[in-house]
Amino acid sequence: MQGNLARVDLSQELVAALPAGSSSELLAAYSIVNSLCFNFPQVQRVLLTVEGHPAETLKGHLDLRAPLAPDYSLESGAKPRVQGVNR
């Protein structure tokens, strides 16, 4: 982790096993980003890589060239934790 940026390296096998389609790619990426940012308040952005290399996309849809900030609108009922306040 560098500052508020977390790096997550995915295996090629995981990427290959993802279902095709923009919705599946979006949900897969943001499930990782949202989980990290929600559970670790110091993390505000996540950079996804594949096998240690920068990834442009996972399956050709979501631009991963820049770190992703969480998007909790994709999850029903989830609310970001405010630092110092319990859920």
C-alpha positions in Angstrom: 0.0 0.0 0.0 1.2 3.5 -0.9 -0.6 6.2 1.1 -4.3 5.7 0.4 -3.7 3.4 -2.6 -3.9 -0.3 -2.4 -2.6 -2.6 -5.2 -4.3 -5.9 -5.9 -2.6 -8.4 -8.2 -5.0 -10.9 -9.9 -4.0 -14.1 -11.5 -4.6 -14.7 -15.2 -6.6 -17.8 -14.2 -9.0 -15.7 -12.2 -9.4 -13.2 -15.1 -10.0 -16.0 -17.6 -12.7 -17.6 -15.3 -14.7 -14.3 -15.2 -17.9 -14.4 -17.2 -17.9 -12.3 -20.3 -19.8 -9.0 -20.4 -19.5 -5.5 -19.1 -21.7 -6.0 -16.1 -19.7 -9.1 -14.9 -16.5 -7.2 -15.3 -17.8 -4.1 -13.5 -19.2 -6.2 -10.6 -16.0 -8.3 -10.3 -13.7 -5.2 -10.2 -15.8 -3.2 -7.8 -16.4 -6.1 -5.5 -12.7 -6.0 -4.8 -12.4 -2.2 -4.7 -15.5 -1.7 -2.5 -14.6 -4.5 -0.1 -11.1 -3.1 0.5 -12.3 0.5 0.8 -15.2 -0.4 3.1 -13.2 -2.6 5.5 -10.0 -0.5 5.5 -10.9 3.2 5.8 -7.3 4.2 5.0 -7.7 2.7 1.5 -9.4 5.2 -0.8 -8.3 3.9 -4.2 -7.3 0.5 -5.6 -5.1 -0.4 -8.6 -5.8 -3.8 -10.1 -3.0 -5.6 -11.9 -2.8 -9.0 -13.6 0.2 -11.2 -13.0 2.2 -8.2 -11.8 1.6 -6.1 -14.9 -0.7 -3.1 -15.4 -4.1 -4.1 -16.8 -6.0 -2.0 -19.2 -9.2 -4.1 -18.6 -10.1 -7.5 -17.2 -12.4 -8.5 -20.1 -12.3 -5.6 -22.5 -14.8 -3.2 -20.8 -13.8 -1.4 -17.6 -10.8 0.9 -17.9 -8.3 -0.1 -15.2 -5.3 2.1 -16.3 -6.0 4.3 -13.3 -6.8 3.4 -9.7 -10.5 2.9 -9.0 -12.3 4.7 -6.1 -15.2 2.8 -4.5 -18.7 3.0 -6.0 -21.1 1.9 -3.3 -24.1 2.5 -5.6 -23.5 -0.9 -7.1 -24.4 -2.6 -3.8 -27.7 -2.5 -2.2 -27.7 -1.6 1.5 -23.9 -0.9 1.8 -22.8 2.4 3.3 -19.2 3.5 3.6 -17.8 3.6 7.1 -17.0 7.0 8.5 -13.7 6.9 10.3 -14.2 6.8 14.1 -17.9 5.9 13.8 -19.2 2.3 14.2 -21.5 0.8 11.6 
